Amino acid sequence: MVKLVINKKEYLLDLKGHETLLEVLRDKLSLTGTKTACEESECGTCTVNINGKAVLSCITLAADIAGEEVITIEGLADGDKLDPVQQAYVDYGAVQCGFCIPGMIMSSKALLDRNPHPTQEEIEYALDGNICRCAGYPKIFDAVRKAGEMMQKGPEHAGPEDTKEKFKTNMAKGITYEEFLQMKQT
Amino acid sequence: MLLRPLTFHAPRTIVEAAQLQATLQEARILAGGTFLLNSLKLMKRKGSKTPGHVISLRKIAGLKGVEIKDNRLIIRAMTIINDLYDSPLLSDNTLILRTVCKNISTNPIRNMATVGGNLTCRYTWTEMGCVMVALEADMHFIDHEGKEEVVSAENFFKSAAKTNKIFSHVSLAIDKTATVAYRRVKKSANVDVPLLAVCIKTHLQDKKFTNTRVTINSGVAFAQRDHKLENFLNTQSAQPKLAIEALDYLDTEIYDKRSDNYKKHMFRISLKNAILEIAEKSSWSN
């Protein structure tokens, strides 16, 4: 039996030597937030964090990481409260089809935990292993930058300037989002 | 199932790992896994026979980290590429390793791949070997009886990177007077497969190159020290026009025969830029 520590929970599993972490997460533990695509370390959709570093679960043998701290996308939110990185992705419309997003978020999280104020170059460098087929990179980069600010300043600084709460208040008055933006400009 | 069934071993000491390797038939050493696991998947897809045993070095204590000892930089085999990149101990001639690390693949791979795996996985792509030969590194191996063997990086790659011992660390002399330039070319703009790597290490004093080493990894052969070009550079005074002269000198049979036009072109550009970088660093380009 092998002890895996995933999302701060211990699992005692009867692992086969050839089983990858990706297979164990998805097939044995039903943690399907970690996506499977190329399965040969090219796309980054299977990214998880091990000991705080973004790594690829498709080329990690599960037995090899016994006792090490694994965090998957399921381990970020605190109940209904999203992690600042997840929240920033939502607030900044960084999610298109969404397939690459768990991997993107795990890479972003590993970066921001080390460096909450990354430059554009540092963001691109940290996310260079995560491919977005929708090519939605600009918004993803914005979200990473803002998530860093949120993590530093606290959740009250969450979201773009036109925060959701402000927008919701105006929306209740029957104002559309476009009108809201126009109001802000004038 | 991505891989064929295999028996996984996690030895706790390097000698134990070497003993397992000596005892088991068809065992493969697992360092970071970025090359091995993908190649095992490929072998499975192709229907080829795959090894029945994998020996992981991950749980071996003391096989990770960077330190300086007797004015030599010691990089242990299981040091992660990104940890080497972040190491504050890289300086002078070894600072070039930061550029090498930065060029390697993508971030998740750099978080997994190890220096030992990069140097010993027997794949000709891996470019760190090129720099290790240029920097006159020594590679240290441990056998199943715990005996250490030291092989120069140059000899290791000359023998096509073959060994049945466990690689423990690489050591490099810290040389404050050396100037090093390194260039690496990808196969194409979109595919991050190294095509070739060029590293020049030299000492420039009074506008004269001394003790120059030129190393090339062609992507076909393992990293090789190019004596012909090295001899040429060693005999020249350090002048900016040398970059162009060196390229003209390359239009010899050695380089023409082994390369297609794209590769030859990229090789010339890499080498020219490496020489010009040395010129810039040494402030004689004007």
Chai-1 contact restraints between the chains, C-beta under 6 A:
chainA,res_idxA,chainB,res_idxB,connection_type,confidence,min_distance_angstrom,max_distance_angstrom,comment,restraint_id
A,G17,B,L6,contact,1.0,0.0,6.0,A-B,restraint_1
A,G17,B,T7,contact,1.0,0.0,6.0,A-B,restraint_2
A,G17,B,F8,contact,1.0,0.0,6.0,A-B,restraint_3
A,H18,B,L3,contact,1.0,0.0,6.0,A-B,restraint_4
A,H18,B,P5,contact,1.0,0.0,6.0,A-B,restraint_5
A,H18,B,L6,contact,1.0,0.0,6.0,A-B,restraint_6
A,T20,B,L2,contact,1.0,0.0,6.0,A-B,restraint_7
A,E39,B,L2,contact,1.0,0.0,6.0,A-B,restraint_8
A,E40,B,N38,contact,1.0,0.0,6.0,A-B,restraint_9
A,S41,B,N38,contact,1.0,0.0,6.0,A-B,restraint_10
A,T47,B,P108,contact,1.0,0.0,6.0,A-B,restraint_11
A,K53,B,N111,contact,1.0,0.0,6.0,A-B,restraint_12
A,A54,B,P108,contact,1.0,0.0,6.0,A-B,restraint_13
A,A54,B,N111,contact,1.0,0.0,6.0,A-B,restraint_14
A,V55,B,P108,contact,1.0,0.0,6.0,A-B,restraint_15
A,V55,B,N111,contact,1.0,0.0,6.0,A-B,restraint_16
A,V55,B,M112,contact,1.0,0.0,6.0,A-B,restraint_17
A,L56,B,P108,contact,1.0,0.0,6.0,A-B,restraint_18
A,I59,B,G33,contact,1.0,0.0,6.0,A-B,restraint_19
A,I59,B,T34,contact,1.0,0.0,6.0,A-B,restraint_20
A,I59,B,L37,contact,1.0,0.0,6.0,A-B,restraint_21
A,A63,B,F8,contact,1.0,0.0,6.0,A-B,restraint_22
A,D64,B,S56,contact,1.0,0.0,6.0,A-B,restraint_23
A,D64,B,R58,contact,1.0,0.0,6.0,A-B,restraint_24
A,A126,B,N107,contact,1.0,0.0,6.0,A-B,restraint_25
A,D128,B,T106,contact,1.0,0.0,6.0,A-B,restraint_26
A,D128,B,N107,contact,1.0,0.0,6.0,A-B,restraint_27
A,G129,B,T106,contact,1.0,0.0,6.0,A-B,restraint_28
A,G129,B,N107,contact,1.0,0.0,6.0,A-B,restraint_29
A,G129,B,P108,contact,1.0,0.0,6.0,A-B,restraint_30
